[in-house]
Amino acid sequence: MERIERIKDMEQRLDMSRQALDGLEEALAVYESVQEDYQTLCDYYESHLWMEDFEADEAGKLPPELKRGVLSEDAVYDLITDNHDLMVRMLKVITGELENKTRRKP
């Protein structure tokens, strides 16, 4: 009976790990596909154009129905910070896993 339970447990771990890995692979593909857009956004945010657009919005020179989250003072900055924090987290996970794999080798 113990063997059966162990196999069931390991099968569940296999299924969960496969699902997580597949999900991560899909998410990474999406993340990679937007990197050029992300960099263009960062360049815009750090340029004089963003400030000019921000000031135009503050002066009421933009149509009220225009979506303008990019001109908020926090949206792009928060995205950049979140992206940085996620990259650091990914590095920590990868480094930890590589260290664990190295320790497990005979």
PEJO-V682352 format. One record per backbone hydrogen bond with DSSP energy under -0.5 kcal/mol. NH is the residue of the N-H (numbers start at 1). CO is the residue of the C=O. If there is no record, write none. Layout:
nh=NH co=CO
nh=NH co=CO
This chain:
nh=5 co=1
nh=6 co=2
nh=7 co=3
nh=8 co=4
nh=9 co=5
nh=10 co=6
nh=11 co=7
nh=12 co=8
nh=13 co=9
nh=14 co=10
nh=15 co=11
nh=16 co=12
nh=17 co=13
nh=18 co=14
nh=19 co=15
nh=20 co=16
nh=21 co=17
nh=22 co=18
nh=23 co=19
nh=24 co=20
nh=25 co=21
nh=26 co=22
nh=27 co=23
nh=28 co=24
nh=29 co=25
nh=30 co=26
nh=31 co=27
nh=32 co=28
nh=33 co=29
nh=34 co=30
nh=34 co=31
nh=35 co=32
nh=38 co=34
nh=39 co=35
nh=40 co=36
nh=41 co=37
nh=42 co=38
nh=43 co=39
nh=44 co=40
nh=45 co=41
nh=46 co=42
nh=47 co=44
nh=50 co=44
nh=51 co=47
nh=52 co=48
nh=53 co=49
nh=54 co=50
nh=55 co=51
nh=56 co=52
nh=57 co=53
nh=58 co=54
nh=59 co=55
nh=60 co=57
nh=61 co=56
nh=66 co=63
nh=71 co=68
nh=72 co=69
nh=76 co=72
nh=78 co=74
nh=79 co=75
nh=80 co=76
nh=81 co=77
nh=82 co=78
nh=83 co=79
nh=84 co=80
nh=85 co=81
nh=86 co=82
nh=87 co=83
nh=88 co=84
nh=89 co=85
nh=90 co=86
nh=91 co=87
nh=92 co=88
nh=93 co=89
nh=94 co=90
nh=95 co=91
nh=96 co=92
nh=97 co=93
nh=98 co=94
nh=99 co=95
nh=100 co=96
nh=101 co=97
nh=102 co=98
nh=103 co=99
nh=104 co=100
nh=105 co=101
nh=105 co=102
